[in-house]
Amino acid sequence: MKPGILVIDIGGNGIKAAVVDEQGNLLSERRRVLTPHPCLPSVLIDTVVELVAPCPAYNRISIGFPGAIRNGLILTAANLDSREWIGFDLPEALSRRLGNHPARIINDADLQGFALIQGKGLELVLTLGTGFGSALFRNGQLMPHLELAHHPLADNLTYDQYLGNAVLQQISADVWCDRLLRALDILEILLRPDRIILTGGNVRLVNVELPPTVSIAPSDTGLGGGAALWRHSS
């Protein structure tokens, strides 16, 4: 069998990994461990190396990271509790530890979005987990990443503060769902997307009727998006 692509999806609560083929189909079982906190780069790298050790053969690595990425370097890592991430070259560091295979990195919501979109029109993927992630696609093409998580939404709170895990310790699921609907209304006005896909660990809390343009995807379906990072490579 041709070696696949190792996909590593790093989240504030959990780190997931699997090997996929060129189309994003799973070639191995999904593996998951809790994200250590505080999560220094050295700690995360050791955790990932142990997590992926049983995976089958691969010759490329795709990384989804919960923060802003530019030119392969990490600009923000709000949910990992360490400023050592700023400017860190995670692809290079993981490549060294995992057999010197070429590695690429992208925001985690962008990575998951590639697995969930239909490739038609303007599609917005929202990840509801430790924080609030977003990815915007037009006709299957990834648009410039917007860190909506850190934008003000309501009552001087950002999307992260309004809908993230921390606030769920203070409000009920019903109140959280009302907040989600308000956020969807605002994003509808702002972007006019043809389709919105909700995913992430907290989609299980959604107990309200959603607008017809909004759908829910299971939180474990995003790893296949890692194949997209290599589809147009030489």
N, C-alpha and C positions, 0 to 999 in steps of 0.2 A: 504494500500500500504506500502511496506517495505520502511523504511527511506533510503534516498539516500545519495549522497556524495556532500557536498557543495564545489564548485570549485571557487576559487578567483584568478583572473589573474590580477596582478598589473603591469601597464605599466607607462612609463614616462608621457604619456598624459591622459590615462584613466584607470579606475579600472573596471573590468567586473566580474560578478558573476552569477552563476546558480547552480541549483541542478541537478545532473545526476545520472543515474543508474549504475550498475556494468559494463555495456558495454560502458558507456560514452554517452548514449542517454539522451537527455534533459528531465527532469521531471518538469521544470519550464521555464518561459521566461528568456531570458538573461537580466540582469540589468547592467547599466553602469552609472558611474559618472566621472567627470573630476578629475584627480589626483591633489591634492592641492600642491602648491609650495610656500615656501619650505616645503618639506614633512617629517616632523619629525615622528618618530615611533608613538608617542601618537596621532598625528593628523591623520595619516593613519588609525590607529586602530579605532578611533572614526568614521571615514568616512566609513570604512568597516562595522562596526556594524550597522550603519544607512542604508547602502545599502542593506544588506542581511536580514533586519528585516521582509520583506514581504515574504521571501522564504518559501517553504513548508518544512516538516520535513526532517532532515538529522541527521546522527550519526557519520560522519567523515568529515574531512576538508582537502582539497588539496589546496596548495598555489603555484602559480607561481610568482617568484620574479625576477626583472630585475637586476641581478647581480650574482656573484659567490657565491655558497653555499657549505659548508662543514660541515658534521655532524650536519646538521640542523641549523647551525649558518650562518649568513650573513657575507661574506668577503668583498664584494664591492657593492656599490649602486650609481654609477656615475650619474645617471639621476634623483636622488631624492633629491639632494641639501642639504644633511645633513650627517655629519660624525657620528651622533649618531647611524646609522645603523650598523656600523662595530662591529661585534661580537654579534649583537642583536639576541635573540631567539624569532623570530616572531611566530612560531607555538605555543609555550607555552603561549605567550601573547594573541594571538587570541583565543586559546582554553579557557583560563580563562574567556574571555569576551563573548564567544559564547556557554556557557553551559557545559564547560569542556569536549567537544568531542575531541577525539584524532585528532591531526593535523600533517600533513607532508608538507614539503616545497621542492621545486625544482626550478631550473632556469626557467624563463618564456618561453624561446624558447624550452627548453626540454619538458616542459609540453604541449605546443602547438603541438610539433612534434609528440607526441604519438597519437594525433588525426588525423594526416595527412599522416603518413607513410603507406606503403603497407606491410611492414614486410619482404621484400625480398631484399637481397643484401645490398650494402652500400648506405644509403639514408642520404642526407644532407638537413636540414630544415633551411631556412634563414628568419628571421623576419625583415622587413624593416619598421621602425617606428621612434620613438624618437631617438633611436640608432639602431645599427646593431646587431641582435641576431643570434645565430647559435646553432644547435643541430645535432649531428651525431649519426646514428643508423646503426647497422649491424645485418641483419636478425631479425629486430624487437627489438634488445637489445640496450639500450642506452649506448653509449661509454662515456668515461671520458669527462667531459665538458671542452671545450676550449674557453677561452674568446677572440675569434677572434676580437671582437669589439675594443680591445685595442692594437692590433698588427699593426705595420706599413704596409701600403698597397702601397701608391704611393705619391711622392712629400713630403715625411716626414709626411704624414697624416695617421692616423689610419683608420680602416674601419668605425668607428663612425664618425670621422671628414670628411671622404671622401663621406659618403652616408647618414649620419644622418639628422635629421630635421633641425639642425642649418644651414647646408650648403645650404639647399633648399631656404633660404632667400637671397642667394647670386648668385645662378646659375639657369639656366632654366631647365625645365623638360627634354628637349632633352639632355642637357649636363649631367644631372643626370643619364639618361638612358645609355649614353655612358660609364659613370663611372661604372654603374652596370655591363655592359657587360665585362668591363676590370676585375672587381672583379670576375665574374664568370669564366673567362678564367684562372685566377690565381688559384682559388679554384679547377678547373678541373685538373690543373697540379699538385697541392699539394695533393689532396685526391683521384682523379679518381673515384668519386661517380657514382653509377649506375643511380641515380635519384637525382635531386635537386628540392625542393619545396619552392617557394617564397610565403610569406604571410606577414601580417602586413598592417597597414593603408596606407602605401605609394605604395603598389603594384598597386594602381589605376593609378599611373603615368607611368607605364610601357607601352610604345607605340612602342616598337621595336620587331623585330622577335627574339625569344629566341632559343637557341640551343635545339635540339630535346629531350635532357634529362631533360630539365627544364620545370616545370609547375607552375601555379599560383593557390593558394587556397585562398578563401575569408578570410578576417581578423577575422571574427566572428565564425570560425569553430573550434577553438582550445580548447574551454573549456572542451570538451569531453575527452581530454587527462588526465584530473585530475583523472579519474577512474583508470588509469594505476598505480598510486601510491599505490593502495590498492589491486591489483589483486593477489599478491603473499603473502599477509599477512595472518597470522594464525587467 
